[in-house]
Structure formats: C-alpha cells, structure tokens
C-alpha cells in the first residue's frame, strides 16, 4: 500500500437514466474498497448531482459493506439518479437546487470540500462524466485536488471512445425477451402491424443488438406451420436505426408484400430513427418540442413509435397496429453474466486508479488498442454512431430482405 495515494473518504453517485449495471457497480466499488482498504470511508450522494448540490448523502456502514454483494442481484440504483447539469445554472435555480446568483459548480465543490471527499466515483453516461470533469477542473482551479474516476453507463452503448458501456449487453437481452411476448400478439387480429420501439437517441446499437439477440432465440425454436405457428410470422421484418437511410415509400412497398404474404409485419425501431424529420414536422406545425436540461429532445413527448406506426399503417393496409416500448423494462433490469464480468473488471480498475490519483472514465479505449484504462475526460463524448458496416448486422438485414443504406452523417 506504500505506493498508493492516501485516500480517506470516497463518494459515489449514479446519474442520468437507468441501465442494468448501476446497482452492481455500486456494490462492486464498495466490495473492492472493503477488500483493499476497509479503513476508507464511503459516502453516497442521493440521486446523483441533485444530492451533491443539496448535501443529501448517506454513509456506507459496516452492515452495508458486508452485504454489498447482494446489490449485484438487482437492477435500478439503490442510491438514486437524476438529470442535473452543473453548468446549467438556470435549471438548477428553477429546481431549487441552488439560489439565484449561485454557481452550481461552486456549490458542488464546496459540498465536496465540506465532506472531505478525496475521490469521486461517477457512474453514468457521457453527460454524467463530462459534468464530473467540469467539476474536477473547477476544483483544481481553486486549489482542491479531487480524483474523479467515472464508469460508463448507457444502454445505447454510444460513449466515445469506449468499446462497450456497462449495462448495454443486458439491455439488449432484456429487449429481446420483451419482444417475444409483444410479437406473440401478431395473431390478435388480421393484418397486424407491431412496432417495437427500443431506446437509442442517436445510436442504433441497442436496437440492432436486440434484434440479433431475438433472432438467435428464433433460430432455436420449433414450428407447427399446419396450425399457423411459423417462423415467418414471428420473425423481424424491418430494423430502423438512425444510422440507416430510410426511404419510407420503398420500405412500405417491401413490407406491404410481407403483410400480404405472411399476414403481419414486425418492426424493431430505434427511438432516434427519423427524429430529425419528426421534430421538423412538429415545429413546422407550430408545436413546441420539449427538451431536458442537457438540450436533448424529450423523446417520450414526441412518441417516435406512434409516428412511424402512423406512416406505415395505411401504406401496409394494417387492420390493427400495436406500438410497445421496451426501454423502461430493459434499463432497470439486473445485470446479466456478461455485464457482471465487465462491471467487475471496471470497478476493480476504478479503485486502483483512485489510489493512484488517476482521473478518467474506465473503459476499453477503442483509440488505444481496446485497452482497459482510465480514459482522459476531454476525450469522452456521447452520440457514438453504431457501425452498420459490421458483418453481423449486414447479415441480419440480408436475412430479412432489408437493404443496407447508410444515412448521411449528421451532427448532434
């Protein structure tokens, strides 16, 4: 332990939307600190930066440390999340988190000082971790050295330059399981159109991975075509992601043939597919499109699945349409075996980096040989596009008869 930086108190926070890794990551960090340095105090800010600004925290006691392994069995976040941007003072004032004229970064910094925090672990997406970087920079400029070690959480798997974000594998598996029951509805009426809307604002990885996971299951099943139980009816007939160009008329013609021959159409849709077109249409009609504190369009208010269903239903001659969203079902699930292994490797390294005083976001660095390391905060960004040129995705589209036409790159 002699080569390690002295750490007296560590703080944890989870922020942003849920992903199937938060509870396990919190448990993993507590376990690792308890294993290596049980004398280090651990506190957890409640509901992320919301709790940091208000001083709402709990101290991780001995009983909690002893039972931290139980957290691996659960989804959600035991310490709570919120969406708070420390550089958006107006929003923080509006929500009563700081007073008019106060700088949220200063309020957060003073809270960390008062709490005697040496290391802050942030578990979240690019917004969470870049906010942590802003906070660390502010503290450094004011002569308070804080080591910030983040963990990448997002079911979209869209953090640059991290190969695999925590929770994404589980979310894909859960979305595929969700789809089994939803697609089972295809005989609830003739000429049925089912749209399975999957989370993914700018990145189609989760939609594509969910579709691939579902079709793996499909390939293991037996069928009874004589009574109408066929693979064709249970299959996916289209996968729409932001990274693919979408010719609605051409796809409608292709899917109309499927509807005529099979009797139903099942679509996997990324919520970000066609978002620009939907927003433009709404704003052109005079409607106000709501945005969150980070400036992101509130997708639940524009309802992409319903928009797409409306575009296709008439063109396909659908007699019944169903739109179902798997996002909230998937994102609060407990981590699967693959994610648990990834969480373990990342939390162990996060604690090692904390003792070295090495700040950054833990991940396999795609620009550095996929090496697992603390990636420098300035290199962290969101909106990483899904690479539609990957063979497994091309094979998937080829099998369902959908053309692979990449969309033109757009800035987010």
Secondary structure, 3 states (H helix, E strand, C coil): CCCCCCCCEEEEEECCCCCCCHHHHHHHHHHHHHHHCCCCEEEEECCCHHHHHHCCEEECCHHHHHCHHHHHHCCCCCCCCCCCCCCCHHHHHHCCCCCCCCCHHHHHHHHHHHHCCCEEEEEECHHHHHHHHHHHHHHHHCCCCCEEEEEEECCCCCCECECCCECHHHHHHHHHHHHHHHHHHHHCCCCEEEEEEECCCCCCHHHHHHHHHHHHHHCCCCCEHHHCECHHHHCCCEEECCCECCCHHHHHHHHHHHHHHHCEEEEEEECCCCHHHHHHHHHHCCCCCCECCCCCECHHHHCHHHHHHHHHHHHHCCCEEEEEECHHHHHCCCCCHHHHHHHHHHHHHHHHHHHHCCCEEEEEECCCCCEEEEECHHHCECCCCCCCCCHHHHHHHHHHCCCCCECCCCCC
